[in-house]
Amino acid sequence: MKEFIFENIRIFLIYLAAVNLLAFALMGIDKRKARRSAWRIPERTLFLAAILGGSLGAIAGMQIFRHKTKHWYFQLGMPAIFVAELVALVYFLK
């Protein structure tokens, strides 16, 4: 039983790492496309990556790439998603 639990935790952590890396990369890619006036990644996609567990990566991408930092819905939305994910994690770990 313990092996099953630890394996699920390992899979969950790998998933979180992957989705955060994806959200971070999406911010960087979208910033690059914005500078080149190219086709952009929809904001809906950026938020979806955050909602799927990549909020920390999205926040880091916003700060490092200086992207979407002037949009109030990103300034408030990404941290709100992160807090909601933390609350959900604490709830499910009890």
C-alpha positions in Angstrom: 0.0 0.0 0.0 2.8 2.4 0.9 4.5 1.7 -2.5 1.2 2.6 -4.3 0.9 5.9 -2.4 4.6 6.8 -3.0 4.3 6.0 -6.7 1.2 8.2 -7.0 3.0 11.0 -5.2 6.0 10.6 -7.6 3.7 10.7 -10.6 1.9 13.8 -9.3 5.2 15.6 -8.7 6.4 14.8 -12.2 3.1 16.1 -13.6 3.4 19.3 -11.6 7.0 19.8 -12.8 6.0 19.3 -16.4 2.9 21.6 -16.3 4.9 24.3 -14.5 7.7 24.0 -17.1 5.0 24.2 -19.8 3.4 27.3 -18.3 6.8 29.0 -17.9 7.7 28.2 -21.5 4.4 29.4 -22.8 5.0 32.8 -21.2 8.4 33.0 -22.8 7.2 31.9 -26.2 4.3 34.4 -26.1 6.6 37.2 -25.1 8.9 36.4 -28.0 6.0 36.3 -30.4 4.7 39.6 -29.1 8.1 41.3 -29.8 8.0 39.9 -33.4 4.3 40.8 -34.0 3.7 37.2 -34.7 0.7 34.9 -34.0 0.2 34.9 -30.2 -0.7 32.3 -27.7 -4.3 32.9 -26.5 -4.6 34.3 -23.0 -7.1 31.5 -22.4 -4.3 29.0 -23.0 -2.0 30.7 -20.6 -4.7 30.6 -17.9 -5.5 27.0 -18.7 -1.9 26.0 -18.1 -2.0 27.7 -14.7 -5.3 26.2 -13.7 -4.0 22.7 -14.6 -1.3 23.1 -11.9 1.2 25.4 -13.6 0.4 28.6 -11.8 3.9 28.9 -10.2 5.6 28.4 -13.5 3.2 31.0 -15.1 4.0 33.5 -12.3 7.7 32.9 -12.7 7.4 33.3 -16.5 5.5 36.6 -16.0 8.3 38.0 -13.8 11.3 36.7 -15.7 10.1 37.5 -19.2 8.2 40.7 -18.0 5.2 39.5 -19.8 1.5 40.2 -19.0 2.6 42.1 -15.9 0.5 45.2 -16.7 -2.7 43.2 -17.2 -4.7 43.3 -13.9 -6.4 40.0 -14.6 -2.9 38.4 -14.8 -1.6 40.2 -11.8 -4.5 39.1 -9.7 -5.5 35.9 -11.5 -2.3 33.9 -11.4 -1.6 34.4 -7.7 -5.3 33.6 -7.0 -5.0 30.4 -8.9 -1.8 29.5 -7.0 -3.5 30.1 -3.7 -6.6 28.1 -4.7 -4.2 25.2 -5.7 -2.5 25.4 -2.4 -5.8 25.3 -0.5 -6.9 22.3 -2.6 -3.6 20.5 -1.9 -3.9 21.1 1.8 -7.5 19.9 1.8 -6.7 16.7 -0.1 -3.7 15.9 2.0 -5.8 15.9 5.2 
